[in-house]
Amino acid sequence: MKSRNLIFPSMALGLLLTFAAVACGNSDSPASTDDSADAPPTAGLAAEPSRAPDTFGTIKPTSTSGPAPTPTASPPLPTYAEGVLELYGIEAWLNSEPFAIAEKRAQNKVVLVDFWTYTCVNCIRTLPFLREWYAKYADRGLVILGVHTPEFEFEKDYDNVRNAIARERIEWPVALDNDYETWDSFNNRFWPAKYLIGIDDQLTYRHFGEGAYIEVEQAIRDTLTEAGYDVSDIPIGSIDSAKRDPLASQVTRELYGGYERNYTTQGIYAGQEQYYIAADSTREYVDTGAYTPQQFYLQGLWTNGPESIIHARETNDLEDHLAFQFVGRSANVVIDPAGSEPFDVFVEIDDRPLKPEEAGSDVMFDDQGRSYFTVEEAKLYAFLEVPEFGKYIVKLASNSDNFAIFAFTFGINEGGI
């Protein structure tokens, strides 16, 4: 899962260079594992999983065609009150007219609040289960409320979220929490995070990250039963978590392109010193082929922006690239185009094009056998899914100067994503 941590968007040059030197010299940096501790469980609630933030969820750092419909305006919501689980500062709604949690509870509904953001791979992995619960229990008293709290600026855009909802077949209400007011009122730190509110407006269960799907569904059933609904004729699901590669003992951590994440002691995702000389600077990078685990490396002219690393020139023959050492089964990249024109991104693994059995769901092949995907909108692109867990060198290249990379996410699940 992902969690919200403090960031330091501006730091002294000497400190940045020290970070870079330490990062570049640490060739034994371990890949993320699945046994690190998460937030401690809360007394009286089901315990949260002990899972690695970079693998199973996201910790938030501090910091279609045709005309788009007019966003649904939110009416004034209650003034924030300590300990009251309610919506605050919602900018717009999708799939619903605006409402307050208290309104649904007054109708004796059980409310499952799901904090998510549409490019978070951990959130995407939970959506099939949310769709199943919505289909099973929406007519039995359950209200699923997606609170979309953005990780990146472009995720605040109403049309971007609307397109994602259509793409992911989300039918339940979604409230846009662009200023984190609802997130903060819940004292939330994670994507995805689920809060179940039952009778007497009590929080009956919460869960951070992926997995424990049978446990979550049982909590939903128990809370609905306590509220007076009969769900005994509905079979409970049988999948508790994604099927992971049995050989996978580690996975590459999430890599961020922007300096707001790289200028932190928890960051250092960029492996070259030039990145840390100055923010918002365009520089020539040389990829020597010596890769430190958990970092990306650049070739050519790039600009380090606050949220992304941006290809800084048009090329003719894919002269520039971004490369990294990858440990795992699948890889995805979050891209928001820097311009309006679509462009292609070519993918290589171990200095060759992908094979069809290694291609992620967004990858295609040209008549030369090259593997690529086309960027037309701001979203997460699934570009790699290898049949065997292992260590690989991955390169992404585009001729476009609209190529802006926000983050890479990785997986060890069988079946991709």
Buried (B, 14 or more C-beta within 10 A) or exposed (E): BBBBBEBBBEBEEEEBEEBBEEBBEBEEEEBBBBEEEBBEBEEEBBEBBBBBBBBBBBBBBEBEEEEEEEBBEBEEBEEEEEEEBBBBBBBBBBBBEBBBBBEBBEEEBBBBBBBBBBBBBBBBBBBBBBBBBBEBBBEBBBBBBBBBBBBBBBBBBBEBBBBBBEEBEBBBBBBBBBBBBBBBBBEBBBBBBBBBBBEEBEBBBBBBBBBBBBBBBBBBBBBBBBBEBEBEEBEEBEEEBBEBBEEBEBBBBBBBBBBBBBBBEEBBBBBBBBBBEEBEBEBEBEBEEEBBBBBBBBBBBBBBBBBBBBBBBEBEEBEBBBBBBBBBBBBBBBBBBBEEEEBBBBBBBEEEBBEEEBBBEBBEBEEEEBBBBEBEBBBBBBBBBBEEBBEBBBBBBBBBBBBBBBBBBBBBBBEBB
